[in-house]
């Protein structure tokens, strides 16, 4: 299993406020869709709630302290990150080997060192947020790929791999 994170973060590492994104770049949303479609996604309950509904063509593993039963066949609730990773392993075969961690901040923080790849969209500017990506995220990782957006100056897509 390959464990990866995918995140869009501003220059001051803000990723959200009031359980919402701080920006709207259709290009970045397409990047997210391209890199998560058909895959297993691990997320916290607040991130899941912010989606409004399960995303199509993806399996959602949601970490929650509460006992929740899903009404959707592509959503499974667990209580811990360890349980999420173990459950994801049971779904490999039905889904690709790469499992995507999609947030929130605490889930990113707790899984970063377990990840093989980090897909980081750098959003230009400083934003007032209440949720932040770890500022030291590059520690233990090497830049594998960097691509500048042709549509939005300053928007950069990076892929970091474990050193």
VMD Tcl script that draws the C-alpha trace (Angstrom):
set ca {
  {0.00 0.00 0.00}
  {1.20 3.51 -0.84}
  {-0.03 6.14 1.60}
  {-0.17 9.69 0.23}
  {-1.46 13.07 1.36}
  {-3.06 15.60 -0.94}
  {-3.46 19.20 0.23}
  {-3.69 22.78 -0.99}
  {-1.96 25.22 1.35}
  {-1.25 28.94 1.35}
  {2.11 30.59 1.98}
  {1.28 30.73 5.71}
  {0.14 27.05 5.59}
  {-3.57 27.84 6.05}
  {-5.81 25.15 4.59}
  {-9.25 26.20 5.79}
  {-11.51 28.26 7.97}
  {-14.89 27.37 9.45}
  {-14.61 23.94 7.78}
  {-14.39 25.51 4.30}
  {-11.66 26.08 1.74}
  {-10.22 29.60 1.66}
  {-9.99 29.86 -2.14}
  {-11.61 28.54 -5.28}
  {-9.37 27.40 -8.12}
  {-11.23 25.06 -10.51}
  {-7.84 23.89 -11.78}
  {-6.85 22.72 -8.29}
  {-10.22 21.03 -7.76}
  {-9.62 19.15 -11.03}
  {-6.12 18.20 -9.80}
  {-7.68 16.82 -6.59}
  {-10.28 14.88 -8.58}
  {-7.68 13.46 -10.96}
  {-5.45 12.29 -8.11}
  {-8.19 10.84 -5.89}
  {-10.69 9.42 -8.39}
  {-11.07 5.67 -8.12}
  {-9.03 5.56 -4.90}
  {-9.54 5.13 -1.18}
  {-9.52 8.40 0.77}
  {-8.88 8.71 4.51}
  {-10.26 11.80 6.25}
  {-11.51 13.19 9.51}
  {-15.22 13.59 10.17}
  {-15.20 17.38 9.77}
  {-13.55 17.04 6.37}
  {-16.16 14.45 5.40}
  {-18.97 16.74 6.60}
  {-17.53 19.62 4.55}
  {-17.95 17.55 1.35}
  {-21.73 17.61 1.78}
  {-22.02 14.11 0.30}
  {-19.67 11.27 -0.63}
  {-17.59 12.01 -3.71}
  {-18.29 9.72 -6.66}
  {-15.83 7.02 -7.74}
  {-13.98 7.03 -4.40}
  {-14.12 5.01 -1.17}
  {-14.25 7.19 1.96}
  {-12.76 6.03 5.27}
  {-13.83 8.57 7.89}
  {-12.17 8.86 11.30}
  {-14.59 9.85 14.06}
  {-14.66 9.46 17.83}
  {-18.42 8.92 17.60}
  {-20.05 5.60 16.75}
  {-21.47 6.25 13.27}
  {-22.93 3.83 10.76}
  {-22.80 4.86 7.13}
  {-25.83 4.90 4.90}
  {-23.56 4.86 1.82}
  {-21.78 1.75 0.49}
  {-18.64 3.78 -0.32}
  {-18.26 5.26 3.19}
  {-16.89 3.47 6.25}
  {-16.39 5.02 9.71}
  {-13.53 4.07 12.04}
  {-12.28 5.46 15.36}
  {-8.51 5.75 14.79}
  {-5.94 6.39 12.09}
  {-4.48 2.94 12.68}
  {-7.91 1.40 12.12}
  {-8.34 3.50 8.95}
  {-5.03 2.27 7.52}
  {-5.77 -1.36 8.40}
  {-9.23 -1.12 6.82}
  {-7.75 0.50 3.70}
  {-5.41 -2.50 3.32}
  {-8.45 -4.80 3.15}
  {-9.85 -2.76 0.22}
  {-6.67 -2.90 -1.90}
  {-7.55 -5.00 -4.91}
  {-10.98 -3.42 -5.22}
  {-9.17 -0.06 -5.34}
  {-5.66 1.00 -6.40}
  {-2.70 0.57 -4.08}
  {-2.40 4.33 -3.46}
  {-4.54 5.53 -0.55}
  {-5.04 9.29 -0.25}
  {-5.18 11.20 3.05}
  {-7.31 14.28 2.36}
  {-7.53 16.07 5.72}
  {-8.06 17.68 8.08}
  {-5.12 19.23 9.85}
  {-4.86 16.71 12.69}
  {-5.13 13.76 10.31}
  {-2.41 15.31 8.12}
  {-0.19 15.87 11.17}
  {-0.62 12.34 12.49}
  {-0.09 10.57 9.14}
  {2.64 12.67 7.50}
  {5.57 10.52 8.58}
  {3.74 7.35 7.52}
  {3.20 8.72 4.02}
  {5.21 7.81 0.95}
  {4.11 10.82 -1.13}
  {2.79 14.32 -0.49}
  {0.81 16.07 -3.25}
  {1.01 19.75 -2.28}
  {-0.66 22.59 -4.14}
  {0.98 25.86 -3.16}
  {-1.58 28.66 -3.15}
  {-0.07 32.16 -3.50}
  {-0.79 34.59 -0.68}
  {-1.41 34.62 3.05}
  {-4.88 33.65 4.28}
  {-6.63 33.98 7.60}
  {-7.44 30.41 8.53}
  {-8.24 28.35 11.57}
  {-6.79 25.13 10.15}
  {-3.16 24.75 9.07}
  {-0.91 22.23 7.32}
  {2.35 21.43 9.16}
  {4.96 24.06 8.24}
  {7.73 21.44 8.52}
  {6.07 19.08 6.03}
  {9.19 18.81 3.83}
  {11.30 17.29 6.64}
  {12.07 13.72 5.62}
  {10.84 14.28 2.05}
  {12.49 15.21 -1.24}
  {10.91 17.20 -4.05}
  {10.07 14.76 -6.84}
  {8.09 16.98 -9.22}
  {7.17 20.67 -9.46}
  {4.77 22.12 -12.01}
  {3.68 25.72 -12.35}
  {0.09 26.52 -13.25}
  {-0.36 28.04 -16.69}
  {-3.73 29.55 -15.70}
  {-2.94 31.05 -12.29}
  {0.45 32.71 -11.67}
  {1.94 31.56 -8.40}
  {-0.12 28.37 -8.17}
  {2.35 25.48 -7.97}
  {1.82 21.71 -7.84}
  {4.51 19.74 -6.01}
  {4.97 16.06 -5.33}
  {7.26 15.15 -2.44}
  {8.54 11.61 -1.83}
  {9.88 10.12 1.36}
  {13.67 10.51 1.48}
}
mol new
graphics top color blue
foreach p $ca { graphics top sphere $p radius 0.5 }
foreach p [lrange $ca 0 end-1] q [lrange $ca 1 end] { graphics top cylinder $p $q radius 0.2 }
display resetview
